[in-house]
Amino acid sequence: MNYKSLFRSRNYQHFFHRIKPFPATVKKEPLDYSKFKDLSDLLDYMEIKEYRKIVVVASGPSASKIIFDKENIYFACNDSLRLVQDLPHIYMLYDMFYLTRYLKTYEGGNGWKGSIFWYNYNNPHSHKIYRLTRKYLQRYSREKREFLITNKSEEELQSLYYQAEILLQEAFDYRHYRVNSGFNTLVFAALLAYLESKPLEVYGLDMGIGGNKYFNKDSPLGRSVKSQKNRELVKLFLDKLYRSDVEVKNFSNFQGNVKD
């Protein structure tokens, strides 16, 4: 056992959030999602049509380049939520640490349009985050809806998962590999931009380019960010995205298509 890991800040915070009670804004009242048969129902609920652009905000240093506009809707993940919490936003969850923190601390706000848990149930990591999410949704809810979109059998929104898979092939000739939270957020937001014919902007998907840091702090970066294989997978999708019908401006340090 690595005893040093017990005292790392992230591990301590994860333990604290596991035992912490839910905030007062969480209701002990599960919601019915049976009326959400199609991705168009999700788009309507989150009112994507009302916004000028879809903006993806990952946590890399280039996120600091963002110019905020209340006429846009922002797709955030992990700590990038801090940047857009007062603006129209959707929170995408994939990382266990941030999922746990979200469940026990997030109180929403005027700009929050809902949250999306988009999981491929195919490995031990996805099994853990699925179980934690499912346990929560069976008992609780928040002011806005939280959508569990997964290929796990018997899930209410399983049809949305497979529809997304088909449409990713149609729009980008792409089969999705979940590299990290930022990339997962980009792919889902890009699909919605395609469906709604909205311009797409991307910030903070830097894949380690620009130093060992995030937009808000210096920090060692994990394998999901810096590995060569993952960079190749992200580049593969970006190349397809740039050739697609989606109007996209990527301000990220990694494979961006906008010059400073």
N, C-alpha and C positions, 0 to 999 in steps of 0.2 A: 504493500500500500504506500502511496506517495503522501506522506503526512504534510508536506509543504503545501500541497494543493488545498488542504483544509482551510488554510489561512488566506488564500487568494481572494481578492475582493469579489470577483464574479461568483465564486462558489459560495461565499458567505451570503451575498445578496440573493442567490438562488434559494438557499435554505431558508432565509428570512421570508421570502415571498411565498414559499410553500406553506409555512405555518401561519402566515398573516391572514386575517379574515378578509372577506370581500368588502369593497367599499359600499357605502350606504346606497349608492346609485344602482347597485346590482339587485335585481328583483328575484325572489324565489318563485319564479313563474316561467316554465319553459314555453317556447313559442312553436307554433305549427308552421312548417315550411312547405306543406304539400301543394300550395298554390303556385310555387315557383317551379314551373315545368320546363323552362327554357331560359337561355342566357338573356333573352330580350326582357324577361320578367325582372331579372337582376338589374339590367340597365335602366329599366323604368323606375324601379325602386330607388336607385341611387341618383336618378335624375341627370344622367350623363349628358343628355341632349341639351341641357340648360347651360353648359359650359363651353367656352371657346376652345380650350386646349386640354389635353390630358398630359399631366407632367409627372414623370417618375422621379422620385427622390430617394436614392440609396445613400449610404453613410460615408462614402469616400470623400476626400478633401475637396474635390471639385463641386460638391454640394454647396459650398460657400459662394459659388458663382451665381446662384439662383436669383432671379428677379421675381418678387412675389406679386401676384395679381389675383384678386378675388373673383375674376371672371374665369379663372382656370380651376380645374379640379386636380388635386394632388394625390398620387399613390405613394404612400410612405411605408417604410419597413424599419424594424429595429429602432435605433436612436434617431433616425431622420424624422420621426414623428415630432420631435421637439421643434423642428424648423417650421412645420406647417400646422401645428395644433390649433391656431387661431384662424385658419383658412379652410375652405371646403376640402375635405380629405377623406380618403379611404385607407384603412390600415390593413396591410397584408402581413400575416403571421406564418412563420415557418420554423424559426429557431426556438428551441425548448426554453432557453433562458428568457427570451423576450416574450414568449407565450405565457410563461408563469408570471412574469412581472405584469404583463397586460391584464391577465385575469384578476390579479389581486390589487391592482392600483389604478387602472385606467377608468376615469370618470366621464369620458366623453367631452362634449362641448358643443357650442353652436355650429362649428364647422364640420363636425364628424357626421359622415353620411352612412357609416357602417364599416364592418370589418369582414375580411375574407380569409378563411383557412383553406388553402389549396394544397392538398396532400396527395401524393402517389403512395398508396399503401403497399410498399414493396420491400421494406428493409426495417431493421430494428429501430432506427431513428424515427422513421415515419410511424411505426407502430406505437411508440411512446407518445409522440405528440398527438396522434389520433386519439388514443385512449384518454389523455388528459382533456382534450377538447370535447370529446363526446360526453365524458362524465360531467363536465360543466354545463353543456347545452341541454342535457337531460333534466337538469334541476333549475337552471338560472337563465336570466336574460338581462339585457341592458336596454337603454332608451332606443337605440337603433339596432337593426338586425345584424346578426353575425352568421355568415354563411360558411358552412362546412362543405366544401366541394372536394370529393374524394371518390376513388374507385372502389372503396370498401363496399362489399355487398350489403344490400338492404338499407343503404343510406338514402334519405329522401331526395338529396340533390345529386345522386349518382349520375343521373341523365345529363346534368350540366357538365360534369367532368368529361364524359365521353363526347358530348357536343363540342367542348373546347378542344379536345384532341383532334377531332375531325376538322374543325375550322382552322386549327393551326397548320394542318396539312394543306388545306385549301388556300389559305392566305399566304403562307410562307414556305410551303413544302418542308415542314419542320416537325420533328418529333421531339418533345420536350424532355430535357434532362435537368433535374433540379440541382444546380450547382451551389447556390447560396440564396439567402433571402433577397438580396438586391436583384439578382438575375431572375428569380422567380417572379418578383414584382414587375420587372420589365416585360417579361413574356406575356403575363396576363393583361397588363395595361395595353400592350401593343395590340393584342387581340381585340380588346374593346375599342381601341382607336380605329381599327380596321372595320369593325362592325358598325360604328357610328360615324365613320368618315371624318374623324377629328384629327387635327394636327397633334403630333406627339413630341414632347421634349424630354430629355433624359439628363439627369445630373447625378454625380456621385458613384457611378458604376465604374470604379477606377481599377479594380483588380490588382491593387498594390502599386500601380504606377503613380508616382508622386510622393512616395515615401511611406514609412511605417506609421501611418496615422489615419484617423478618421476626420470628418469635418470639424469635430469639436475637441479632439485630443490626440496626442501622440500615443501609440500603442502597438505592440507586436500584432502582426496580421496572421491569421490562420491559413491552413492549407486550402480551405475552400475559396480563399481570395487569391492566393499567390501561386497555386500549382499550375504547371504548364498545361496539363490536361484540361483543367477547368477554363483556363484562358482560351484554349482552342475551341472549347464548346461555346463559350460566350461569343467569340469572334465568328464562329459558324452562323449563329443566329443573327448577329448584327449584319453580316454580309447579306443574308437573306432579307432582313428587314429593310436595308437600304435599297434593295432591288424591288421591293414590294410597292403596292399602291398607297402605302401609308406615308404621309408627309412627316418626316422625322428630322429633328435636330438633336444631336447627341453632344452635349458639352462635357462629357466625361473625359478623363485623361487616357482611358483605354479605348482605342479604336473610335474615338470621337470623329464626327464629320463636320465640326464647326471650328474654325480657326479663331484664336483670340485676336 
